[in-house]
């Protein structure tokens, strides 16, 4: 079959595309509702956050289209350069980054701001996929697992110094990709124990992290527990079907930065248990579709890339909802496609484009499978 005929037979995963578009549209609607009050008070424009997010979403959709039209193997060849660039950018944040709410997470690029930690997630997925695929004959080796995790330590250390939640996501991506490529299960007991020890040391290294644990256990005792309490009020007052779209009371200054980390509480208040459950169902369907694409990928690289994207989505959704419901301490993590954040939505849609690229090549036979 000629290359032209192969291109004509390629079909992207339509269901994945539909699910992504549903989340994007739902996210924009809920963002406008959650940010309307803050935008009017701070910038005299109720659509301020919505317009910025709409612009970023348009860029992200273009990125998704262009990436989906590319061969993911070509992108994987640039993985080492992308990983090194993520280390450089993360270092630059520590040196010259813009500090907002006590954290240095942004680089200013003229009128725009850029969050390198979002790029780091994509770079890690590409780099680990490329690295594991190159070492496919020794993926069951314990030292391979240690070596692979060790390559993540520079970016985890740089990102984790001011953004613990993203560092946890990157570690989660690494563990999932090693698990997918490894035929054995017992070594992961050791990895789990080492991970618990690492988190314990990391939490004890800074007093404010221990303070978050105390706030989590008893938010009523601390002034900083105000956000958590108000978020729980929002969830509880939503009932079964909610107050109605746009009718949240807690977003009127009671839940700080309602358009960011705590937007799920506004969703629960306005759409109730029914609406929030539907959102979780869409996320579950998205993860299932990514799993299907990974399983049916034509080669190990495609399977790893899609599994990495799935891990990223799963860990971030679970952490955000767990924080909002006070199941775990507050980590300052956003809800994919829904929370406000231009850099986040651009790279998330780029990742979806990468998954669509893998799905469009699943019917072909790679050089590896021919061996």
C-alpha positions as CSV (number, residue, x, y, z in Angstrom):
1,X,0.0,0.0,0.0
2,X,1.4,3.4,-0.9
3,X,2.0,6.2,1.6
4,X,-0.8,8.2,0.0
5,X,-3.3,5.4,0.4
6,X,-2.2,5.0,4.0
7,X,-2.9,8.7,4.7
8,X,-6.3,8.4,3.1
9,X,-7.2,5.4,5.4
10,X,-6.1,7.1,8.6
11,X,-9.0,8.1,10.9
12,X,-8.8,9.9,14.2
13,X,-10.7,8.7,17.2
14,X,-14.0,10.6,16.8
15,X,-15.3,9.7,20.2
16,X,-12.2,11.0,21.9
17,X,-12.5,14.3,19.9
18,X,-16.2,14.6,20.8
19,X,-15.4,14.1,24.5
20,X,-12.7,16.7,24.4
21,X,-14.9,19.2,22.7
22,X,-17.7,18.6,25.3
23,X,-15.2,19.3,28.1
24,X,-13.9,22.4,26.4
25,X,-17.4,23.9,25.9
26,X,-18.6,22.9,29.4
27,X,-15.4,24.4,30.8
28,X,-15.9,27.7,29.1
29,X,-19.5,27.9,30.2
30,X,-18.7,27.1,33.9
31,X,-15.7,29.4,33.8
32,X,-17.8,32.3,32.8
33,X,-20.3,31.5,35.5
34,X,-17.7,31.1,38.2
35,X,-15.5,34.1,37.2
36,X,-18.3,36.6,36.5
37,X,-18.2,38.2,39.9
38,X,-14.4,38.3,40.3
39,X,-14.0,39.8,36.8
40,X,-16.6,42.5,37.5
41,X,-15.1,43.4,40.9
42,X,-11.4,43.4,39.9
43,X,-11.5,44.5,36.2
44,X,-14.9,46.0,35.7
45,X,-15.5,43.3,33.1
46,X,-17.6,40.2,34.0
47,X,-16.2,38.4,30.9
48,X,-12.5,39.2,31.6
49,X,-11.4,35.7,32.6
50,X,-13.8,34.1,30.0
51,X,-12.2,36.1,27.1
52,X,-8.7,35.2,28.1
53,X,-9.6,31.6,28.4
54,X,-11.5,31.7,25.1
55,X,-8.3,33.0,23.4
56,X,-6.2,30.3,25.0
57,X,-8.7,27.7,24.0
58,X,-8.6,28.8,20.4
59,X,-4.8,28.5,20.4
60,X,-5.1,25.1,22.0
61,X,-7.6,23.8,19.4
62,X,-5.2,24.9,16.6
63,X,-2.4,23.1,18.4
64,X,-4.5,20.0,18.8
65,X,-5.3,20.0,15.1
66,X,-1.7,20.5,13.9
67,X,-0.3,17.9,16.3
68,X,-3.0,15.4,15.3
69,X,-1.9,15.7,11.7
70,X,1.7,14.9,12.6
71,X,3.3,11.5,13.0
72,X,3.8,11.0,16.8
73,X,7.1,9.3,16.1
74,X,8.5,12.5,14.6
75,X,7.5,14.4,17.8
76,X,9.1,11.7,19.9
77,X,12.4,12.3,18.2
78,X,12.4,15.8,19.7
79,X,11.8,14.4,23.2
80,X,15.3,14.9,24.6
81,X,15.4,18.5,23.4
82,X,12.0,19.1,24.9
83,X,13.0,17.6,28.2
84,X,16.2,19.7,28.4
85,X,14.1,22.8,27.5
86,X,11.7,22.1,30.3
87,X,14.6,22.0,32.8
88,X,16.0,25.3,31.4
89,X,12.5,27.0,31.7
90,X,11.9,25.6,35.2
91,X,15.3,26.9,36.3
92,X,14.5,30.3,34.8
93,X,11.2,30.4,36.8
94,X,13.2,30.1,40.0
95,X,15.6,32.9,39.0
96,X,13.4,35.4,37.1
97,X,9.9,34.1,37.5
98,X,6.9,36.2,38.4
99,X,5.7,35.7,41.9
100,X,1.9,35.4,42.4
101,X,0.3,34.6,45.7
102,X,3.7,33.7,47.2
103,X,4.7,31.2,44.5
104,X,7.0,31.6,41.5
105,X,5.4,29.7,38.7
106,X,5.2,32.0,35.7
107,X,7.5,33.5,33.1
108,X,6.5,36.8,31.5
109,X,6.7,36.8,27.7
110,X,5.8,40.4,26.9
111,X,2.0,40.8,27.4
112,X,1.6,37.1,28.0
113,X,2.6,34.9,30.9
114,X,3.7,31.3,30.6
115,X,3.7,28.4,33.1
116,X,6.7,26.1,32.3
117,X,5.4,23.4,34.6
118,X,2.6,22.7,32.1
119,X,5.1,22.3,29.4
120,X,7.2,20.0,31.7
121,X,4.3,17.5,31.9
122,X,4.2,17.1,28.1
123,X,8.0,17.0,27.8
124,X,8.1,14.2,30.4
125,X,5.5,12.1,28.6
126,X,7.4,12.4,25.3
127,X,10.8,11.9,26.9
128,X,9.8,8.8,29.0
129,X,8.0,7.3,26.0
130,X,11.1,7.8,23.8
131,X,13.4,6.5,26.6
132,X,11.5,3.4,27.4
133,X,10.9,2.6,23.7
134,X,14.6,2.7,23.1
135,X,15.3,0.4,26.1
136,X,12.3,-2.0,25.3
137,X,14.5,-5.2,25.6
138,X,15.4,-4.4,29.3
139,X,12.2,-2.9,30.7
140,X,11.8,-5.8,33.2
141,X,15.2,-5.0,34.7
142,X,15.1,-3.4,38.2
143,X,18.0,-1.1,37.3
144,X,16.1,0.1,34.3
145,X,13.2,1.2,36.6
146,X,15.7,3.0,38.9
147,X,17.4,4.7,36.0
148,X,14.2,5.8,34.4
149,X,12.9,7.3,37.6
150,X,16.3,9.0,38.2
151,X,16.0,10.8,34.9
152,X,12.9,12.5,36.4
153,X,14.6,13.8,39.5
154,X,16.0,17.1,38.0
155,X,12.6,18.2,36.7
156,X,10.7,17.0,39.8
157,X,13.1,18.8,42.1
158,X,12.9,22.1,40.1
159,X,9.1,22.0,39.7
160,X,8.5,20.7,43.2
161,X,10.4,23.5,44.9
162,X,7.4,25.8,44.3
163,X,4.7,23.5,42.9
164,X,4.4,20.3,44.8
165,X,1.2,19.2,43.0
166,X,2.8,19.3,39.5
167,X,5.8,17.4,40.9
168,X,3.4,14.7,42.1
169,X,1.7,14.5,38.7
170,X,5.1,14.1,37.0
171,X,6.0,11.3,39.4
172,X,2.6,9.7,38.7
173,X,3.2,9.8,35.0
174,X,6.6,8.2,35.5
175,X,5.3,5.3,37.7
176,X,2.4,4.6,35.3
177,X,4.7,4.4,32.2
178,X,7.1,2.1,34.0
179,X,4.2,0.0,35.1
180,X,2.8,-0.3,31.6
181,X,6.2,-1.3,30.1
182,X,7.2,-3.7,32.9
183,X,6.0,-7.3,32.9
184,X,6.5,-7.7,36.7
185,X,4.5,-6.2,39.6
186,X,6.6,-6.9,42.7
187,X,9.2,-4.1,42.2
188,X,6.3,-1.5,42.4
189,X,6.0,-2.3,46.1
190,X,9.5,-0.9,46.6
191,X,8.7,2.1,44.4
192,X,5.6,2.7,46.4
193,X,7.5,2.6,49.7
194,X,10.2,4.9,48.3
195,X,7.5,7.3,47.0
196,X,5.9,7.5,50.5
197,X,9.3,8.1,52.1
198,X,10.1,10.9,49.5
199,X,6.7,12.6,50.1
200,X,7.2,12.4,53.9
201,X,10.7,14.1,53.6
202,X,9.4,16.6,51.2
203,X,6.5,17.6,53.4
204,X,8.7,17.9,56.5
205,X,11.3,20.1,54.6
206,X,9.0,23.2,54.7
207,X,6.8,24.3,57.7
208,X,4.0,25.6,55.4
209,X,3.5,22.1,54.0
210,X,3.1,20.7,57.5
211,X,0.6,23.5,58.2
212,X,-1.5,22.4,55.2
213,X,-1.7,19.0,56.8
214,X,-3.0,20.6,60.0
215,X,-5.5,22.7,58.1
216,X,-6.7,19.6,56.3
217,X,-7.4,17.7,59.5
218,X,-9.2,20.6,61.1
219,X,-9.9,23.5,58.8
220,X,-12.2,25.3,61.3
221,X,-9.3,26.1,63.6
222,X,-7.2,28.0,61.0
223,X,-7.9,31.2,59.0
224,X,-6.4,29.5,55.9
225,X,-9.1,26.8,56.1
226,X,-11.7,29.4,55.0
227,X,-11.4,28.4,51.3
228,X,-11.9,24.7,52.2
229,X,-14.9,25.4,54.4
230,X,-16.6,27.6,51.9
231,X,-16.0,25.1,49.1
232,X,-17.7,22.4,51.2
233,X,-20.6,24.8,51.9
234,X,-21.0,25.2,48.1
235,X,-21.0,21.4,47.5
236,X,-23.5,20.8,50.3
237,X,-25.9,23.5,49.2
238,X,-26.1,22.2,45.6
239,X,-28.3,19.3,46.6
240,X,-29.3,16.9,43.9
241,X,-29.9,19.2,40.9
242,X,-28.2,22.5,42.1
243,X,-29.3,26.1,42.4
244,X,-29.2,26.5,38.6
245,X,-26.5,27.7,36.2
246,X,-25.1,31.1,37.2
247,X,-26.9,31.1,40.6
248,X,-24.0,30.2,42.9
249,X,-23.8,32.2,46.1
250,X,-20.4,31.0,47.2
251,X,-18.7,32.4,44.1
252,X,-19.6,35.9,45.2
253,X,-16.4,36.4,47.1
254,X,-16.9,33.5,49.6
255,X,-14.8,31.0,47.7
256,X,-11.5,32.8,46.9
257,X,-10.5,32.4,43.3
258,X,-13.6,30.4,42.4
259,X,-12.5,30.2,38.8
260,X,-9.3,28.4,39.6
261,X,-8.7,25.4,41.8
262,X,-12.1,25.4,43.5
263,X,-14.3,25.6,40.4
264,X,-15.6,22.1,41.0
265,X,-17.4,23.3,44.2
266,X,-19.2,26.0,42.1
267,X,-20.2,23.2,39.6
268,X,-21.6,21.2,42.5
269,X,-23.5,24.2,43.8
270,X,-25.0,25.3,40.5
271,X,-25.6,21.8,38.9
272,X,-25.8,19.7,42.0
273,X,-24.9,16.0,42.4
274,X,-26.4,15.2,39.0
275,X,-24.3,17.7,37.0
276,X,-21.1,17.0,38.8
277,X,-21.6,13.3,38.4
278,X,-22.1,13.8,34.6
279,X,-18.8,15.7,34.5
280,X,-17.0,12.9,36.3
281,X,-18.6,10.4,33.9
282,X,-17.3,12.4,30.9
283,X,-13.8,12.4,32.4
284,X,-14.1,8.6,33.0
285,X,-15.1,8.1,29.3
286,X,-12.2,10.2,28.2
287,X,-9.8,8.0,30.3
288,X,-11.4,4.9,28.9
289,X,-11.0,6.1,25.4
290,X,-7.3,6.9,26.0
291,X,-6.9,3.4,27.4
292,X,-8.4,1.9,24.3
293,X,-6.2,3.9,22.0
294,X,-3.1,2.9,24.0
295,X,-4.1,-0.8,23.9
296,X,-4.7,-0.7,20.1
297,X,-1.6,1.3,19.3
298,X,0.5,-0.1,16.5
299,X,3.8,0.1,18.6
300,X,5.1,0.5,22.1
301,X,5.9,4.2,21.6
302,X,2.3,5.0,20.8
303,X,1.0,2.9,23.7
304,X,3.4,4.7,26.1
305,X,2.5,8.2,24.9
306,X,-1.2,7.6,25.2
307,X,-0.8,5.9,28.6
308,X,1.2,8.9,29.8
309,X,-1.5,11.3,28.7
310,X,-4.1,9.1,30.5
311,X,-2.0,9.1,33.6
312,X,-1.7,12.9,33.5
313,X,-5.5,13.3,33.1
314,X,-6.4,10.8,35.8
315,X,-4.0,12.0,38.5
316,X,-4.9,15.7,37.9
317,X,-8.7,15.1,38.0
318,X,-8.5,12.8,41.0
319,X,-6.3,15.3,42.9
320,X,-8.4,18.3,42.1
321,X,-11.7,16.7,43.2
322,X,-10.0,15.2,46.3
323,X,-8.8,18.6,47.3
324,X,-12.2,20.4,46.8
325,X,-13.9,17.7,48.8
326,X,-11.2,17.9,51.5
327,X,-10.3,14.3,51.0
328,X,-6.6,15.3,50.8
329,X,-4.7,18.5,51.8
330,X,-4.9,21.5,49.6
331,X,-2.3,21.3,46.8
332,X,-3.4,24.1,44.5
333,X,-4.2,21.9,41.4
334,X,-6.6,22.8,38.6
335,X,-9.4,20.8,37.0
336,X,-8.4,20.0,33.4
337,X,-10.3,21.9,30.7
338,X,-12.5,23.6,33.3
339,X,-10.4,25.7,35.6
340,X,-9.0,29.0,34.5
341,X,-5.5,28.8,33.0
342,X,-4.4,29.6,29.5
343,X,-1.1,27.6,29.5
344,X,-2.9,24.6,31.0
345,X,-5.6,24.4,28.3
346,X,-3.2,25.0,25.4
347,X,-0.9,22.1,26.5
348,X,-3.8,19.8,27.5
349,X,-5.3,20.2,24.0
350,X,-1.9,19.6,22.5
351,X,-1.8,16.3,24.4
352,X,-5.2,15.4,23.1
353,X,-3.8,16.1,19.6
354,X,-0.9,13.7,20.3
355,X,-3.5,11.0,21.4
356,X,-5.5,11.6,18.2
357,X,-2.2,11.2,16.2
358,X,-1.6,7.8,17.8
359,X,-5.2,6.8,17.1
360,X,-5.0,7.8,13.4
361,X,-1.9,5.5,12.9
362,X,-3.2,2.5,14.8
363,X,-4.0,0.5,11.6
364,X,-0.4,0.7,10.3
365,X,2.4,-1.6,11.0
366,X,5.5,-0.1,12.5
367,X,9.1,-1.1,11.8
368,X,9.3,-2.5,15.3
369,X,6.3,-4.8,14.8
370,X,7.8,-6.1,11.6
371,X,10.9,-7.3,13.4
